[in-house]
Amino acid sequence: MADFEHGSVDANGITFGYLAAGSGPLALCMHGFPDTPYTYRHLLPALAEAGYRAVAPFARGFAPTTVPPDRHHVHTSTMVADQIALATALGGAGPDAVLIAHDWGAVGAWGAASRAPDLWGRAVILNIPPFGIFGENLGTYPQIKKSFYFWYFQMQRVIETAIAADDFAFVRDIWGDWSPGYQADEDLGYLRTCLADPAHLQTALGYYWGQFDPTRFGSPEWAAEQEAAWGGDIPQPTLYLHGTNDGCHGMRQDQVDRVPGHAGAGSAAALIAGVGHFMLVERPAEINDRILRFLLRTG
């Protein structure tokens, strides 16, 4: 694995740790749950070689990023604000910069790219579609089965112990469901380090406590709140990638085909056969090539 630069930056009220490589316009790479910036370990060197300053922060809740004052409620609007603040604090933002995001990072990116369009000229978003398409699937029986953990994580008196039990066996099994056939031992090692401190694990669960309160989830008020945070179209040319084997959020071909209509001219989308949720580490050569060819075409 490449020898990454390790650094830190103050943004949106906390100090974010990050991995980085290269110099040039900013390529801000945001991860989700349950993974870490090391999910970008194959892409960061490729972006650096392509002339970017590639930076993958440890998201709010993931050590060594500092624990925020509120560990119990990480709202989507906070994810959006974090990405905007990080791009500003790291420098290199502007028309040549790119925002790359996956999972919760993708949720934040749909909002950040819309609400701070001058910070990035292009975007690459993986695995979570725009809110309008995302919402189409939430109440379907197949997606409810995939999303069982939304409700499981609400068991706040016991869930932290359950998640950490047996060396984070639940997280190991989630990786197995979301990226079938992929051997995630290296990735799980990174995650265990990031969430070993109970305060960090609590903050990571706070994403789910902040969004999926069963007394509000799916209500018109909840939908309006989420729409305000990360709904709406984005102006940047955007590459959207989704896997047919994604065990986290399922997408039909027709839904993937509609994603470019929510982004700027020159956008593209692909439903990739045989790959799961963590495509950046499952098929790094192919995914890197798709991303770099898109950036070259739209640059």
JOTA-V696261 format. One record per pair of residues at least 24 apart in sequence whose ideal C-beta (glycine too) atoms are under 8 Angstrom apart, sorted by the first residue. I is the first residue (numbers start at 0). J is the second residue. Records with the same first field share a line. If there is no record, write none. Layout:
I = J / J
//
This chain:
0 = 40
1 = 40 / 43 / 44
3 = 40 / 43
7 = 63
8 = 56 / 85 / 88 / 89
9 = 88
10 = 81 / 84 / 85 / 87 / 88 / 89
11 = 77 / 80 / 81 / 83 / 84 / 85
12 = 67 / 68
13 = 59 / 64 / 65 / 66 / 67
14 = 64 / 65
15 = 56 / 57 / 58 / 59 / 64 / 65 / 81 / 85
16 = 56 / 57 / 62 / 63 / 64
17 = 54 / 55 / 56 / 57 / 89
18 = 43 / 54 / 55
19 = 43 / 52 / 53 / 54 / 55
20 = 44 / 46 / 47 / 53
21 = 46 / 47 / 48 / 50 / 51 / 52 / 53
22 = 47 / 52
23 = 50 / 51 / 52 / 91 / 95
24 = 50 / 51 / 52 / 91 / 93 / 95 / 96 / 97
25 = 51 / 52 / 54 / 86 / 89 / 90 / 91 / 92 / 96 / 97
26 = 51 / 52 / 53 / 54 / 96 / 97 / 99
27 = 54 / 56 / 82 / 85 / 86 / 89 / 92 / 96 / 97 / 98 / 99 / 119
28 = 53 / 54 / 55 / 56 / 99 / 100 / 104
29 = 55 / 56 / 58 / 82 / 98 / 99 / 100 / 101 / 103 / 104 / 105 / 107 / 108
30 = 55 / 58 / 61 / 101 / 102 / 103 / 104
31 = 58 / 101 / 102 / 103 / 104 / 105 / 106 / 127
32 = 102 / 103 / 203 / 206
33 = 170 / 173 / 174 / 190 / 194 / 203
34 = 101 / 102 / 186 / 189 / 190 / 277
35 = 61 / 186 / 189 / 190 / 193
37 = 185 / 186 / 189
38 = 101 / 186 / 277 / 279 / 280
39 = 99 / 279
40 = 280
41 = 279 / 280 / 283 / 284 / 287
42 = 99 / 279 / 283 / 286 / 287 / 290
45 = 287 / 290 / 291
46 = 291
49 = 291 / 294 / 295
51 = 97
52 = 89 / 91
54 = 85 / 89
56 = 85
57 = 193
58 = 103 / 104
59 = 202
60 = 194 / 199 / 200 / 202 / 203 / 205 / 206
61 = 193 / 194 / 199 / 203
62 = 192 / 193 / 194 / 195 / 196 / 199
66 = 196 / 198 / 199 / 202
67 = 202
69 = 205
70 = 198 / 201 / 202 / 205
71 = 201 / 205 / 208 / 209
72 = 205 / 208 / 209
73 = 202 / 205 / 206 / 208 / 209
74 = 209 / 210 / 228
75 = 106 / 107 / 110 / 209 / 210 / 225 / 228 / 229
76 = 110 / 227 / 228 / 229
77 = 209
78 = 103 / 104 / 106 / 107 / 110 / 206 / 229
79 = 107 / 110 / 111 / 114 / 228 / 229
81 = 107
82 = 107 / 108 / 110 / 111
83 = 111 / 114 / 115 / 118
86 = 111 / 115 / 118 / 119
87 = 118
92 = 117 / 118 / 119
93 = 117 / 118 / 120
94 = 120
95 = 120 / 298
96 = 120
97 = 121 / 122 / 123 / 294
98 = 122 / 123 / 235
99 = 123 / 124 / 125 / 290
100 = 124 / 125
101 = 125 / 126 / 127 / 279
102 = 126 / 127 / 247 / 276
103 = 127 / 206
106 = 229
107 = 229
109 = 229 / 230 / 231 / 233
110 = 228 / 229 / 230
112 = 233 / 234 / 235 / 237
113 = 229 / 231 / 232 / 233 / 234
116 = 233 / 234 / 235
119 = 235
120 = 235 / 236
121 = 235 / 236 / 237 / 238 / 293 / 294 / 297 / 298
122 = 233 / 235 / 236 / 237 / 238 / 262
123 = 237 / 238 / 239 / 240 / 290 / 293 / 294
124 = 237 / 238 / 239 / 240
125 = 239 / 240 / 241 / 278 / 279
126 = 240 / 241 / 242 / 245 / 247 / 248 / 276 / 278
127 = 248
128 = 239 / 241 / 248 / 250 / 254 / 255 / 258 / 261
129 = 230 / 232 / 258 / 261
130 = 225 / 226 / 229 / 230 / 231
131 = 230 / 261
132 = 250 / 254 / 257 / 258 / 261
133 = 248
134 = 222
135 = 254
136 = 248 / 249 / 250 / 254
137 = 217
138 = 217
141 = 249
142 = 248 / 249
145 = 246 / 247 / 248 / 249
146 = 248
148 = 173 / 207
149 = 207 / 211 / 216
150 = 211 / 213
152 = 204 / 207 / 208 / 211
153 = 207 / 208 / 211 / 212 / 213
155 = 204 / 208
158 = 204
159 = 197 / 200 / 201 / 204
162 = 200 / 204
163 = 194 / 197 / 200
166 = 191
167 = 191 / 194
174 = 277
176 = 246
177 = 245 / 246 / 247 / 275 / 276 / 277
178 = 244 / 246 / 274 / 275 / 276 / 277 / 278 / 281
179 = 244 / 246 / 275
180 = 275
181 = 275 / 277 / 280 / 281
183 = 277 / 280
186 = 277 / 280
232 = 260 / 261 / 262
233 = 261 / 262 / 263
234 = 262 / 263
235 = 262 / 263
236 = 262 / 263 / 264 / 265 / 266 / 297
237 = 262 / 263 / 266 / 267
238 = 266 / 267 / 268 / 289 / 290 / 293
239 = 266 / 267 / 268 / 269
240 = 268 / 269 / 271 / 278 / 286 / 289
241 = 268 / 269 / 270 / 271
242 = 270 / 271 / 273 / 274 / 275 / 276 / 278 / 281
243 = 270 / 271 / 272 / 273 / 274
244 = 273 / 274 / 275
245 = 274 / 275 / 276
246 = 275 / 276
247 = 276
248 = 276
265 = 296 / 297
267 = 293
//
